[in-house]
Amino acid sequence: MATTPDVRVRRVYEQPDAADGTRVLVDRLWPRGVSKERAHLDEWCKEIAPSTELRSWYAHIPDRFGAFETQYTAELAEPERAAALDRLRSIAESGTLTLLTATRDPEISEAAVLARLIRERREVAP
C-alpha cells in the first residue's frame, strides 16, 4: 500500500524549514515584499492558481470556502491546470512538497485545496 504523500501548506512569508522539501509557490501573483532569494522557491507554479474571477469573488471570505473549493476543483480539470496538478503530484511522490501562498490564512486557500487533492490522490473531472 502506498503511503500518503507528505504535502504541507505554508505562508511564503514564513522562514523556510529544512523539512520543507520542494517549495512551490502556487499563487498567480508574486507576494508583496518578498524577494526571490528570501522566498527560497524551487518552483513558481502560477498556472495552477484559481482564475482571477474566482479569486476576486472568493476574497478569502471564510463562509465562501466550500463554494470556492468546489469551483476551484472544477477549474483544475482545465488542461493547463490539470497538467500543473500532475506535476505537483509527481513532486509529492518523490518527497516532501510544501505549497506556498501569500494568503493570511493558508488553511482556506488554493494551497489547502491542492494539498488535500494530492494527499487523497483525488482526480478532478471536467
C-alpha positions in Angstrom: 0.0 0.0 0.0 1.3 3.4 -1.0 1.9 6.0 1.7 0.1 9.3 1.8 2.2 12.0 0.2 3.7 14.5 2.6 2.2 17.7 1.4 2.5 20.8 3.6 0.9 24.3 3.3 2.8 27.3 4.5 2.8 31.1 4.0 5.6 32.3 1.8 6.4 34.9 4.4 7.4 32.3 7.0 11.1 31.3 7.4 11.9 28.2 5.3 12.3 25.0 7.2 14.8 22.2 6.5 11.9 19.8 6.4 10.0 21.7 3.6 11.3 19.5 0.8 10.4 21.0 -2.6 9.0 24.5 -2.1 6.4 25.6 -4.7 4.6 28.9 -4.8 1.0 28.4 -6.1 -0.2 32.0 -6.2 -0.7 33.7 -9.6 0.8 37.0 -8.3 4.2 37.4 -6.7 3.9 38.1 -3.0 4.5 41.7 -1.9 7.7 42.4 -0.1 9.3 39.1 -0.7 12.5 38.8 -2.8 13.2 35.7 -4.9 16.1 35.0 -2.6 14.1 35.2 0.6 11.3 33.0 -0.8 13.7 30.1 -1.3 11.5 28.7 -4.0 12.2 25.6 -6.1 9.3 26.5 -8.4 6.6 29.0 -9.1 3.6 27.3 -10.5 1.3 30.3 -11.2 -0.6 28.4 -13.9 -2.3 26.3 -11.2 -3.7 29.3 -9.4 -7.5 30.0 -9.4 -8.9 32.2 -12.2 -8.9 36.0 -11.5 -12.7 35.9 -11.4 -12.9 33.1 -8.8 -10.1 34.6 -6.7 -11.8 38.0 -6.7 -15.2 36.6 -5.9 -13.8 34.4 -3.1 -11.8 37.2 -1.5 -10.8 34.7 1.3 -14.2 35.1 3.0 -14.3 32.0 5.2 -18.0 31.4 4.6 -17.3 31.1 0.9 -14.6 28.5 1.2 -16.8 25.5 0.4 -18.1 27.0 -2.8 -14.6 28.2 -3.7 -13.2 24.7 -3.2 -15.9 23.2 -5.5 -15.4 25.9 -8.2 -11.6 25.7 -8.0 -11.6 21.9 -8.2 -13.7 22.3 -11.4 -11.1 24.7 -12.8 -8.4 22.2 -12.1 -9.8 20.0 -14.7 -8.8 22.5 -17.4 -5.9 21.2 -19.4 -3.2 23.7 -18.3 -4.2 23.4 -14.6 -4.5 19.6 -14.8 -1.0 19.3 -16.2 0.3 21.6 -13.4 -1.6 19.4 -10.8 0.0 16.3 -12.3 3.4 17.9 -12.0 2.8 18.7 -8.3 1.6 15.1 -7.7 4.8 13.8 -9.2 6.9 16.0 -7.0 5.0 14.8 -3.9 5.5 11.2 -4.9 9.3 11.7 -4.7 9.4 13.5 -1.4 8.0 16.3 0.8 6.2 19.0 -1.1 5.5 22.4 0.5 2.9 24.5 -1.2 3.4 28.2 -0.5 0.9 31.0 -0.6 0.9 34.7 0.4 -2.7 34.3 1.9 -3.1 35.3 5.5 -5.0 32.1 6.3 -3.4 29.3 4.2 -5.9 26.7 5.5 -8.7 28.3 3.4 -6.6 28.9 0.3 -6.0 27.3 -3.0 -2.9 25.7 -1.5 -5.1 23.8 1.0 -7.3 22.6 -1.7 -4.3 21.4 -3.7 -2.8 19.7 -0.7 -5.9 17.8 0.0 -6.3 16.6 -3.6 -2.7 15.5 -3.7 -2.8 13.7 -0.4 -6.1 11.9 -1.2 -4.9 11.2 -4.8 -8.3 12.6 -5.9 -8.8 13.1 -9.6 -10.5 16.1 -11.0 -13.1 15.6 -13.7 -14.2 18.1 -16.3 
